[in-house]
Amino acid sequence: MKIVGLTGSIAMGKSEVVKHLRHRGLAVFDADQTVHDLYSDGTAARALRTSFPQAVQGKKIDRAILSHLLQEDPARLKALEALIHPLVHERRAAFLAEAREQGSVLAVLDIPLLFETHAEGDVDVVVLITAPEALQRQRALARPGMTPEKLALILARQMPDAEKRKRAHFVIDNSGDLAHLAAATDAVLAALTRS
């Protein structure tokens, strides 16, 4: 089984690519969704209760409070990652074991911060979704609750897109419409299944 790392900075179009891959019948592990699940199913609440007690509301994590705490003190992000990343890794390992058991040829790991967390060593091939900076900014600022300040904070945590392009095995340009994105994704899939 080939493990594909799918990555890209905020508002590059990874969610659309993931929808397309799932439509094609591929197994996709969504790291962001896994974090959301951890925040809502009680797992993260147990892990964060000591270090981030203000963000723990019953068995759930209040993401707005957690985001505010990180904006006030960005240095606390490392502590948060040290608590959350091992939980995500456990779920990712279970996903890969199940994909192997089901005989999947490809398993896709959607990891927005793949390079930033040095996870490229955990995959066989890296596929990057990219778009021009102006389009990325326009898409990001159209999201509910996004502000220029919040976007700047997010981008500061992410490796520059140009550097990611140098490191990726495949680059999917998402500067066009959804049909263009689907065709580009299918071309990469074809290359991955041939090799």
Z-matrix of the N, CA and C atoms (Angstrom, degrees):
N
C 1 1.458
C 2 1.527 1 109.11
N 3 1.331 2 115.78 1 132.94
C 4 1.456 3 121.07 2 178.42
C 5 1.525 4 108.64 3 -93.74
N 6 1.336 5 116.54 4 129.81
C 7 1.461 6 121.60 5 179.18
C 8 1.523 7 108.04 6 -99.15
N 9 1.336 8 115.15 7 120.91
C 10 1.457 9 122.46 8 -177.10
C 11 1.519 10 108.98 9 -105.79
N 12 1.313 11 117.05 10 125.67
C 13 1.459 12 121.89 11 174.23
C 14 1.512 13 108.87 12 -93.95
N 15 1.315 14 116.59 13 115.71
C 16 1.468 15 122.25 14 178.92
C 17 1.525 16 107.26 15 -101.47
N 18 1.320 17 116.34 16 126.42
C 19 1.458 18 118.94 17 -176.96
C 20 1.524 19 110.92 18 -145.28
N 21 1.305 20 114.69 19 172.98
C 22 1.453 21 122.34 20 179.54
C 23 1.515 22 108.51 21 160.71
N 24 1.293 23 115.82 22 150.47
C 25 1.461 24 120.85 23 -179.34
C 26 1.519 25 110.64 24 -70.02
N 27 1.315 26 115.75 25 174.41
C 28 1.456 27 122.37 26 -179.47
C 29 1.532 28 111.30 27 -55.06
N 30 1.324 29 115.69 28 139.13
C 31 1.475 30 124.11 29 173.75
C 32 1.528 31 113.92 30 63.93
N 33 1.323 32 116.67 31 26.86
C 34 1.466 33 120.09 32 177.35
C 35 1.528 34 112.17 33 -91.21
N 36 1.340 35 117.58 34 -18.58
C 37 1.462 36 120.50 35 177.40
C 38 1.513 37 115.62 36 113.51
N 39 1.329 38 117.16 37 16.96
C 40 1.463 39 120.10 38 179.72
C 41 1.530 40 112.03 39 -58.71
N 42 1.324 41 117.05 40 -39.45
C 43 1.470 42 120.14 41 -178.12
C 44 1.525 43 110.91 42 -60.49
N 45 1.321 44 117.15 43 -40.04
C 46 1.468 45 120.49 44 178.46
C 47 1.530 46 110.85 45 -67.43
N 48 1.322 47 116.72 46 -39.57
C 49 1.459 48 120.23 47 177.72
C 50 1.526 49 110.01 48 -64.45
N 51 1.320 50 117.16 49 -42.26
C 52 1.467 51 120.94 50 178.66
C 53 1.526 52 110.38 51 -60.94
N 54 1.332 53 117.33 52 -44.67
C 55 1.477 54 120.09 53 177.01
C 56 1.519 55 110.47 54 -56.41
N 57 1.326 56 115.90 55 -44.40
C 58 1.466 57 120.80 56 -179.18
C 59 1.528 58 110.98 57 -64.28
N 60 1.317 59 117.13 58 -43.98
C 61 1.467 60 120.81 59 179.78
C 62 1.523 61 110.94 60 -62.30
N 63 1.318 62 116.66 61 -43.16
C 64 1.473 63 119.97 62 177.98
C 65 1.528 64 110.77 63 -64.38
N 66 1.320 65 116.31 64 -38.80
C 67 1.464 66 120.46 65 176.24
C 68 1.529 67 110.24 66 -60.28
N 69 1.311 68 116.86 67 -32.98
C 70 1.469 69 122.13 68 177.76
C 71 1.538 70 111.87 69 -80.46
N 72 1.327 71 117.23 70 -0.63
C 73 1.460 72 121.24 71 175.35
C 74 1.514 73 115.61 72 89.81
N 75 1.330 74 117.28 73 13.05
C 76 1.459 75 119.83 74 -179.90
C 77 1.522 76 111.70 75 -85.39
N 78 1.317 77 114.96 76 146.84
C 79 1.463 78 120.72 77 174.61
C 80 1.522 79 108.17 78 -79.71
N 81 1.341 80 116.92 79 127.00
C 82 1.462 81 121.73 80 -178.46
C 83 1.526 82 109.36 81 -127.89
N 84 1.322 83 115.33 82 126.31
C 85 1.465 84 121.48 83 173.66
C 86 1.517 85 107.28 84 -96.12
N 87 1.316 86 116.79 85 122.65
C 88 1.460 87 122.64 86 -177.05
C 89 1.527 88 108.68 87 -104.35
N 90 1.335 89 116.28 88 105.41
C 91 1.467 90 120.49 89 -177.16
C 92 1.527 91 111.67 90 -62.67
N 93 1.336 92 117.24 91 -41.91
C 94 1.472 93 119.52 92 179.34
C 95 1.523 94 111.28 93 -62.82
N 96 1.345 95 116.69 94 -44.17
C 97 1.468 96 119.97 95 179.11
C 98 1.525 97 110.64 96 -63.76
N 99 1.324 98 115.81 97 -35.72
C 100 1.467 99 119.65 98 177.90
C 101 1.524 100 110.43 99 -62.85
N 102 1.335 101 117.09 100 -40.97
C 103 1.465 102 120.23 101 176.80
C 104 1.532 103 109.83 102 -63.13
N 105 1.337 104 117.34 103 -43.25
C 106 1.471 105 120.62 104 177.01
C 107 1.532 106 109.94 105 -57.93
N 108 1.335 107 115.80 106 -44.31
C 109 1.469 108 120.16 107 179.62
C 110 1.527 109 110.87 108 -62.38
N 111 1.321 110 116.37 109 -43.55
C 112 1.469 111 120.44 110 179.13
C 113 1.527 112 110.75 111 -61.70
N 114 1.341 113 116.11 112 -37.30
C 115 1.464 114 120.91 113 -179.89
C 116 1.528 115 111.86 114 -69.72
N 117 1.323 116 117.28 115 -25.82
C 118 1.468 117 119.24 116 -175.32
C 119 1.524 118 114.37 117 -104.92
N 120 1.346 119 118.66 118 -17.62
C 121 1.479 120 118.66 119 -175.19
C 122 1.529 121 114.41 120 -96.37
N 123 1.318 122 117.34 121 5.61
C 124 1.462 123 120.25 122 177.15
C 125 1.521 124 113.97 123 98.06
N 126 1.323 125 117.63 124 -18.84
C 127 1.463 126 120.83 125 -176.86
C 128 1.528 127 111.22 126 -63.96
N 129 1.319 128 116.45 127 -49.32
C 130 1.467 129 120.12 128 -179.04
C 131 1.520 130 111.40 129 -68.45
N 132 1.325 131 116.72 130 -33.69
C 133 1.469 132 119.38 131 179.68
C 134 1.523 133 110.37 132 -58.46
N 135 1.317 134 116.24 133 -41.63
C 136 1.474 135 119.58 134 178.19
C 137 1.525 136 110.44 135 -65.24
N 138 1.329 137 116.42 136 -40.30
C 139 1.465 138 120.73 137 -176.81
C 140 1.526 139 112.93 138 -72.84
N 141 1.348 140 117.63 139 -31.83
C 142 1.466 141 121.33 140 -173.88
C 143 1.526 142 114.38 141 -99.41
N 144 1.316 143 116.95 142 -5.63
C 145 1.469 144 121.11 143 -173.55
C 146 1.532 145 112.87 144 -53.65
N 147 1.324 146 117.82 145 -37.90
C 148 1.456 147 120.65 146 -177.74
C 149 1.524 148 112.40 147 -81.32
N 150 1.333 149 117.20 148 -45.92
C 151 1.463 150 120.83 149 -174.21
C 152 1.522 151 114.42 150 -83.24
N 153 1.338 152 117.38 151 -29.28
C 154 1.467 153 121.84 152 -177.23
C 155 1.532 154 110.24 153 -133.38
N 156 1.337 155 117.96 154 56.03
C 157 1.470 156 119.82 155 -173.43
C 158 1.532 157 113.86 156 -61.05
N 159 1.346 158 117.46 157 -30.53
C 160 1.471 159 120.11 158 -179.13
C 161 1.528 160 111.17 159 -63.17
N 162 1.335 161 117.28 160 -29.63
C 163 1.466 162 121.40 161 -175.85
C 164 1.526 163 112.43 162 -85.32
N 165 1.323 164 117.05 163 -12.99
C 166 1.465 165 120.35 164 -179.08
C 167 1.520 166 109.29 165 -86.37
N 168 1.327 167 115.27 166 116.90
C 169 1.463 168 122.29 167 179.31
C 170 1.523 169 107.53 168 -118.97
N 171 1.318 170 116.39 169 95.40
C 172 1.469 171 120.32 170 -175.32
C 173 1.520 172 108.77 171 69.15
N 174 1.341 173 115.73 172 -120.09
C 175 1.468 174 120.46 173 179.34
C 176 1.523 175 111.63 174 -101.21
N 177 1.321 176 117.33 175 6.96
C 178 1.454 177 120.47 176 -176.22
C 179 1.525 178 110.79 177 -119.67
N 180 1.318 179 113.97 178 162.43
C 181 1.465 180 121.35 179 175.43
C 182 1.521 181 107.52 180 -101.39
N 183 1.310 182 115.92 181 128.78
C 184 1.462 183 120.74 182 174.53
C 185 1.526 184 106.32 183 -83.92
N 186 1.324 185 115.28 184 106.10
C 187 1.464 186 120.77 185 -174.39
C 188 1.528 187 112.11 186 -64.65
N 189 1.331 188 116.72 187 -34.06
C 190 1.470 189 119.68 188 179.81
C 191 1.528 190 110.14 189 -64.89
N 192 1.327 191 116.58 190 -43.66
C 193 1.473 192 120.20 191 178.46
C 194 1.529 193 109.73 192 -65.09
N 195 1.341 194 116.74 193 -44.10
C 196 1.467 195 120.32 194 179.96
C 197 1.524 196 110.53 195 -61.33
N 198 1.317 197 116.91 196 -43.72
C 199 1.463 198 121.36 197 178.37
C 200 1.528 199 110.87 198 -61.07
N 201 1.322 200 115.97 199 -42.15
C 202 1.466 201 120.32 200 178.83
C 203 1.540 202 110.68 201 -62.86
N 204 1.324 203 116.64 202 -43.06
C 205 1.468 204 120.59 203 179.08
C 206 1.530 205 110.69 204 -60.57
N 207 1.334 206 116.49 205 -40.03
C 208 1.466 207 120.18 206 -179.46
C 209 1.524 208 111.99 207 -72.72
N 210 1.327 209 116.53 208 -32.36
C 211 1.467 210 119.35 209 176.29
C 212 1.526 211 110.29 210 -68.21
N 213 1.339 212 116.40 211 -37.68
C 214 1.477 213 120.57 212 178.41
C 215 1.518 214 111.51 213 -67.75
N 216 1.348 215 115.87 214 -36.92
C 217 1.466 216 120.30 215 -176.54
C 218 1.526 217 109.64 216 -141.55
N 219 1.333 218 117.05 217 82.36
C 220 1.472 219 120.57 218 -177.25
C 221 1.530 220 114.12 219 -57.06
N 222 1.313 221 117.34 220 -23.01
C 223 1.467 222 120.49 221 179.58
C 224 1.529 223 111.78 222 -64.00
N 225 1.328 224 116.98 223 -21.42
C 226 1.468 225 120.43 224 -179.69
C 227 1.531 226 112.24 225 -73.44
N 228 1.323 227 116.64 226 -10.61
C 229 1.462 228 120.16 227 -179.66
C 230 1.530 229 110.92 228 -59.44
N 231 1.316 230 116.96 229 -40.99
C 232 1.480 231 120.65 230 179.48
C 233 1.526 232 111.19 231 -59.33
N 234 1.327 233 116.56 232 -40.45
C 235 1.467 234 120.31 233 178.58
C 236 1.525 235 110.82 234 -65.36
N 237 1.340 236 115.55 235 -41.07
C 238 1.462 237 119.80 236 178.26
C 239 1.528 238 110.14 237 -62.79
N 240 1.324 239 116.47 238 -47.35
C 241 1.471 240 120.34 239 -179.24
C 242 1.525 241 111.40 240 -61.50
N 243 1.334 242 117.40 241 -37.51
C 244 1.469 243 120.69 242 179.73
C 245 1.529 244 111.29 243 -63.76
N 246 1.318 245 117.25 244 -26.99
C 247 1.465 246 121.29 245 178.49
C 248 1.525 247 112.49 246 -87.54
N 249 1.335 248 116.84 247 -38.25
C 250 1.469 249 120.96 248 -173.48
C 251 1.524 250 113.35 249 -87.00
N 252 1.329 251 117.97 250 -39.51
C 253 1.471 252 119.57 251 -175.54
C 254 1.529 253 113.81 252 -57.52
N 255 1.338 254 120.40 253 -42.10
C 256 1.475 255 118.20 254 177.62
C 257 1.535 256 112.95 255 -61.57
N 258 1.326 257 117.14 256 -33.47
C 259 1.466 258 120.26 257 178.30
C 260 1.529 259 110.83 258 -68.41
N 261 1.334 260 115.88 259 -39.82
C 262 1.472 261 120.60 260 177.26
C 263 1.532 262 109.32 261 -65.19
N 264 1.322 263 117.62 262 -41.53
C 265 1.469 264 121.88 263 -179.53
C 266 1.529 265 110.87 264 -61.30
N 267 1.327 266 117.43 265 -39.30
C 268 1.468 267 120.76 266 177.99
C 269 1.520 268 110.70 267 -60.30
N 270 1.318 269 116.39 268 -45.77
C 271 1.474 270 120.25 269 -179.06
C 272 1.523 271 111.25 270 -69.65
N 273 1.329 272 116.36 271 -34.27
C 274 1.463 273 119.77 272 177.48
C 275 1.528 274 110.20 273 -65.85
N 276 1.329 275 117.66 274 -41.60
C 277 1.468 276 121.32 275 178.82
C 278 1.529 277 110.41 276 -62.44
N 279 1.322 278 116.96 277 -39.92
C 280 1.469 279 120.64 278 178.19
C 281 1.532 280 110.39 279 -65.24
N 282 1.334 281 117.03 280 -40.68
C 283 1.463 282 121.93 281 177.56
C 284 1.526 283 110.49 282 -60.06
N 285 1.342 284 117.14 283 -47.66
C 286 1.462 285 121.19 284 -178.35
C 287 1.522 286 111.48 285 -65.43
N 288 1.328 287 116.92 286 -38.96
C 289 1.467 288 120.22 287 177.93
C 290 1.524 289 110.27 288 -62.10
N 291 1.316 290 116.88 289 -41.93
C 292 1.464 291 120.66 290 179.44
C 293 1.533 292 110.97 291 -67.30
N 294 1.340 293 116.91 292 -40.50
C 295 1.467 294 120.30 293 178.69
C 296 1.531 295 110.78 294 -62.42
N 297 1.336 296 116.75 295 -41.22
C 298 1.473 297 120.61 296 177.67
C 299 1.525 298 110.42 297 -63.35
N 300 1.320 299 114.88 298 -44.65
C 301 1.466 300 120.97 299 -179.04
C 302 1.533 301 110.87 300 -60.60
N 303 1.329 302 116.46 301 -35.10
C 304 1.462 303 120.58 302 -179.32
C 305 1.533 304 112.50 303 -84.23
N 306 1.324 305 116.93 304 -1.30
C 307 1.452 306 120.76 305 176.60
C 308 1.519 307 114.41 306 77.71
N 309 1.327 308 117.69 307 26.25
C 310 1.468 309 120.72 308 179.49
C 311 1.525 310 110.42 309 -63.68
N 312 1.330 311 116.32 310 139.14
C 313 1.461 312 121.82 311 176.67
C 314 1.526 313 109.28 312 -80.49
N 315 1.353 314 116.11 313 -39.18
C 316 1.456 315 122.52 314 178.14
C 317 1.521 316 109.07 315 -125.42
N 318 1.308 317 116.83 316 141.45
C 319 1.459 318 122.47 317 170.32
C 320 1.519 319 106.16 318 -127.80
N 321 1.329 320 116.16 319 128.99
C 322 1.458 321 121.23 320 -175.13
C 323 1.522 322 109.98 321 -105.64
N 324 1.318 323 115.69 322 129.16
C 325 1.458 324 122.12 323 174.80
C 326 1.525 325 107.20 324 -108.07
N 327 1.326 326 116.59 325 110.09
C 328 1.463 327 122.30 326 177.30
C 329 1.525 328 107.02 327 -85.51
N 330 1.335 329 115.50 328 102.27
C 331 1.468 330 121.48 329 -175.52
C 332 1.529 331 108.27 330 -127.43
N 333 1.344 332 117.37 331 97.64
C 334 1.465 333 119.84 332 -178.00
C 335 1.530 334 113.35 333 -54.39
N 336 1.306 335 117.95 334 -40.07
C 337 1.469 336 121.59 335 -177.76
C 338 1.535 337 111.23 336 -102.86
N 339 1.313 338 116.84 337 40.59
C 340 1.462 339 121.90 338 -175.88
C 341 1.525 340 111.90 339 -56.35
N 342 1.331 341 116.84 340 -50.80
C 343 1.466 342 119.43 341 -179.66
C 344 1.524 343 111.32 342 -71.70
N 345 1.320 344 116.48 343 -39.39
C 346 1.464 345 120.87 344 -176.97
C 347 1.521 346 112.20 345 -64.44
N 348 1.343 347 116.48 346 -30.45
C 349 1.469 348 120.74 347 179.59
C 350 1.531 349 111.45 348 -98.54
N 351 1.326 350 116.51 349 8.67
C 352 1.468 351 123.27 350 178.43
C 353 1.533 352 112.22 351 57.82
N 354 1.338 353 116.16 352 35.97
C 355 1.460 354 121.09 353 -179.20
C 356 1.530 355 112.38 354 -88.57
N 357 1.338 356 118.21 355 -1.26
C 358 1.461 357 119.47 356 -179.60
C 359 1.525 358 112.22 357 -61.77
N 360 1.335 359 116.24 358 -23.53
C 361 1.465 360 120.10 359 176.45
C 362 1.512 361 113.34 360 -73.18
N 363 1.333 362 116.97 361 -12.87
C 364 1.468 363 121.85 362 -179.87
C 365 1.520 364 112.80 363 -90.70
N 366 1.338 365 117.19 364 -3.24
C 367 1.461 366 120.90 365 -176.64
C 368 1.522 367 109.57 366 -123.92
N 369 1.334 368 115.11 367 161.26
C 370 1.461 369 120.33 368 178.99
C 371 1.521 370 112.35 369 -86.66
N 372 1.334 371 115.87 370 -30.15
C 373 1.457 372 120.89 371 -176.97
C 374 1.524 373 108.55 372 -150.15
N 375 1.341 374 116.59 373 145.79
C 376 1.467 375 121.64 374 -179.79
C 377 1.523 376 109.10 375 -113.09
N 378 1.341 377 115.15 376 128.88
C 379 1.460 378 122.73 377 175.39
C 380 1.530 379 107.08 378 -114.30
N 381 1.324 380 116.06 379 123.61
C 382 1.462 381 122.22 380 -178.11
C 383 1.524 382 110.00 381 -108.03
N 384 1.339 383 116.25 382 133.19
C 385 1.461 384 121.96 383 171.68
C 386 1.525 385 105.98 384 -98.76
N 387 1.338 386 116.44 385 130.71
C 388 1.453 387 120.50 386 -175.86
C 389 1.527 388 110.65 387 -139.56
N 390 1.306 389 115.19 388 161.40
C 391 1.470 390 122.94 389 177.29
C 392 1.521 391 107.20 390 -157.82
N 393 1.326 392 117.47 391 161.26
C 394 1.466 393 119.35 392 177.25
C 395 1.532 394 111.73 393 -60.07
N 396 1.318 395 116.05 394 147.49
C 397 1.468 396 121.89 395 -175.63
C 398 1.532 397 112.68 396 -56.04
N 399 1.318 398 118.09 397 -42.47
C 400 1.466 399 120.87 398 -178.76
C 401 1.525 400 111.18 399 -63.23
N 402 1.336 401 116.60 400 -39.24
C 403 1.468 402 121.04 401 178.85
C 404 1.531 403 110.27 402 -69.73
N 405 1.317 404 116.25 403 -40.53
C 406 1.460 405 121.10 404 176.70
C 407 1.533 406 110.31 405 -57.95
N 408 1.316 407 115.98 406 -47.85
C 409 1.471 408 121.29 407 -178.68
C 410 1.533 409 110.57 408 -62.50
N 411 1.329 410 116.44 409 -44.25
C 412 1.466 411 121.11 410 179.24
C 413 1.534 412 110.51 411 -60.18
N 414 1.327 413 117.25 412 -46.34
C 415 1.471 414 121.61 413 179.67
C 416 1.534 415 110.83 414 -63.80
N 417 1.333 416 116.02 415 -44.82
C 418 1.468 417 119.74 416 -177.24
C 419 1.527 418 111.20 417 -63.45
N 420 1.341 419 116.77 418 -45.34
C 421 1.470 420 120.04 419 -177.07
C 422 1.524 421 112.68 420 -71.46
N 423 1.327 422 117.51 421 -14.04
C 424 1.470 423 121.01 422 175.61
C 425 1.526 424 111.68 423 -80.46
N 426 1.331 425 117.66 424 -10.85
C 427 1.461 426 121.27 425 -179.51
C 428 1.527 427 110.14 426 -73.22
N 429 1.338 428 116.64 427 144.43
C 430 1.470 429 119.46 428 177.98
C 431 1.535 430 111.07 429 -60.06
N 432 1.311 431 115.94 430 134.43
C 433 1.461 432 121.25 431 176.21
C 434 1.519 433 115.02 432 79.50
N 435 1.323 434 118.05 433 -3.24
C 436 1.469 435 119.77 434 -179.32
C 437 1.529 436 109.47 435 -83.72
N 438 1.310 437 114.74 436 136.09
C 439 1.463 438 121.49 437 176.93
C 440 1.528 439 107.92 438 -125.25
N 441 1.331 440 118.03 439 162.12
C 442 1.468 441 119.23 440 176.19
C 443 1.534 442 112.03 441 -57.60
N 444 1.340 443 116.77 442 -36.11
C 445 1.471 444 120.56 443 -179.14
C 446 1.533 445 110.56 444 -68.15
N 447 1.325 446 116.20 445 -44.07
C 448 1.468 447 120.16 446 179.70
C 449 1.529 448 110.26 447 -65.56
N 450 1.328 449 116.65 448 -40.47
C 451 1.461 450 120.72 449 177.81
C 452 1.530 451 110.26 450 -62.40
N 453 1.322 452 117.43 451 -42.40
C 454 1.464 453 121.06 452 178.81
C 455 1.525 454 111.18 453 -60.68
N 456 1.337 455 116.27 454 -39.99
C 457 1.469 456 121.29 455 178.50
C 458 1.526 457 110.38 456 -63.90
N 459 1.330 458 116.75 457 -43.52
C 460 1.467 459 121.52 458 179.65
C 461 1.526 460 110.05 459 -64.50
N 462 1.325 461 116.66 460 -47.91
C 463 1.465 462 120.41 461 -177.95
C 464 1.523 463 112.12 462 -64.41
N 465 1.327 464 116.89 463 -30.60
C 466 1.466 465 120.50 464 178.62
C 467 1.525 466 111.33 465 -64.43
N 468 1.343 467 117.08 466 -26.21
C 469 1.466 468 121.89 467 179.52
C 470 1.524 469 111.45 468 -84.90
N 471 1.322 470 117.25 469 -12.90
C 472 1.457 471 120.59 470 -173.32
C 473 1.525 472 111.41 471 -104.47
N 474 1.313 473 114.36 472 141.17
C 475 1.464 474 120.58 473 176.19
C 476 1.532 475 108.85 474 -62.98
N 477 1.322 476 118.27 475 142.73
C 478 1.467 477 119.61 476 177.78
C 479 1.532 478 111.43 477 -56.05
N 480 1.325 479 115.12 478 142.95
C 481 1.456 480 121.25 479 -177.14
C 482 1.533 481 111.71 480 -58.27
N 483 1.319 482 117.38 481 -38.24
C 484 1.469 483 120.56 482 -179.70
C 485 1.526 484 111.34 483 -59.96
N 486 1.318 485 116.48 484 -39.07
C 487 1.472 486 120.47 485 178.50
C 488 1.526 487 110.41 486 -68.87
N 489 1.326 488 116.62 487 -39.57
C 490 1.473 489 119.77 488 178.42
C 491 1.527 490 110.31 489 -62.58
N 492 1.335 491 116.70 490 -39.95
C 493 1.469 492 120.33 491 -179.99
C 494 1.534 493 110.96 492 -60.40
N 495 1.324 494 116.47 493 -36.80
C 496 1.467 495 120.30 494 178.99
C 497 1.530 496 111.50 495 -66.40
N 498 1.316 497 116.89 496 -32.01
C 499 1.467 498 121.19 497 -173.44
C 500 1.527 499 114.28 498 -91.21
N 501 1.327 500 117.44 499 -21.16
C 502 1.466 501 120.91 500 -175.92
C 503 1.528 502 111.57 501 -76.54
N 504 1.321 503 116.08 502 150.37
C 505 1.462 504 121.68 503 175.18
C 506 1.531 505 110.94 504 -79.89
N 507 1.339 506 116.10 505 -36.18
C 508 1.461 507 122.61 506 178.80
C 509 1.524 508 108.34 507 -132.23
N 510 1.329 509 116.68 508 141.64
C 511 1.461 510 122.02 509 177.65
C 512 1.524 511 107.96 510 -123.86
N 513 1.328 512 115.72 511 126.43
C 514 1.462 513 121.78 512 176.31
C 515 1.522 514 107.55 513 -106.69
N 516 1.336 515 115.45 514 118.33
C 517 1.461 516 121.34 515 -179.87
C 518 1.528 517 109.23 516 -83.71
N 519 1.327 518 116.49 517 121.90
C 520 1.458 519 121.19 518 -179.31
C 521 1.525 520 110.83 519 -112.40
N 522 1.317 521 116.12 520 50.16
C 523 1.460 522 119.24 521 177.94
C 524 1.531 523 111.41 522 -97.37
N 525 1.325 524 116.71 523 -3.07
C 526 1.461 525 120.57 524 -179.46
C 527 1.516 526 112.29 525 -105.27
N 528 1.333 527 115.64 526 -152.97
C 529 1.465 528 120.88 527 -179.41
C 530 1.532 529 110.10 528 -89.96
N 531 1.339 530 115.97 529 -178.41
C 532 1.465 531 120.53 530 -176.86
C 533 1.525 532 112.24 531 -65.83
N 534 1.334 533 117.19 532 -33.82
C 535 1.465 534 119.76 533 178.67
C 536 1.536 535 110.29 534 -64.29
N 537 1.334 536 116.31 535 -40.65
C 538 1.467 537 121.17 536 177.07
C 539 1.528 538 110.20 537 -63.33
N 540 1.329 539 116.50 538 -42.81
C 541 1.464 540 121.14 539 -179.73
C 542 1.526 541 110.69 540 -63.93
N 543 1.336 542 116.88 541 -42.94
C 544 1.466 543 120.99 542 179.02
C 545 1.526 544 110.65 543 -62.44
N 546 1.334 545 117.06 544 -43.37
C 547 1.471 546 120.61 545 179.95
C 548 1.522 547 111.17 546 -64.77
N 549 1.323 548 117.06 547 -41.42
C 550 1.467 549 121.00 548 179.13
C 551 1.528 550 110.57 549 -65.21
N 552 1.336 551 115.57 550 -39.18
C 553 1.466 552 120.18 551 178.43
C 554 1.523 553 110.53 552 -65.60
N 555 1.325 554 116.79 553 -43.30
C 556 1.466 555 120.50 554 178.98
C 557 1.526 556 111.52 555 -62.57
N 558 1.337 557 117.24 556 -36.03
C 559 1.467 558 120.46 557 178.24
C 560 1.524 559 110.62 558 -63.99
N 561 1.321 560 116.93 559 -41.01
C 562 1.467 561 120.34 560 177.70
C 563 1.523 562 110.07 561 -67.24
N 564 1.328 563 117.19 562 -41.94
C 565 1.479 564 120.51 563 177.84
C 566 1.518 565 110.83 564 -58.43
N 567 1.320 566 115.85 565 -44.32
C 568 1.469 567 119.93 566 179.68
C 569 1.526 568 110.22 567 -60.28
N 570 1.327 569 117.16 568 -43.32
C 571 1.463 570 121.13 569 179.05
C 572 1.532 571 111.02 570 -64.11
N 573 1.327 572 116.49 571 -39.36
C 574 1.464 573 120.54 572 -178.88
C 575 1.523 574 111.57 573 -68.47
N 576 1.311 575 117.36 574 -38.10
C 577 1.471 576 119.62 575 -178.42
C 578 1.526 577 111.82 576 -77.83
N 579 1.345 578 117.18 577 -23.11
C 580 1.464 579 120.45 578 176.25
C 581 1.522 580 111.50 579 -74.48
N 582 1.330 581 116.24 580 -37.44
C 583 1.474 582 119.07 581 -173.55
C 584 1.511 583 112.60 582 -81.56
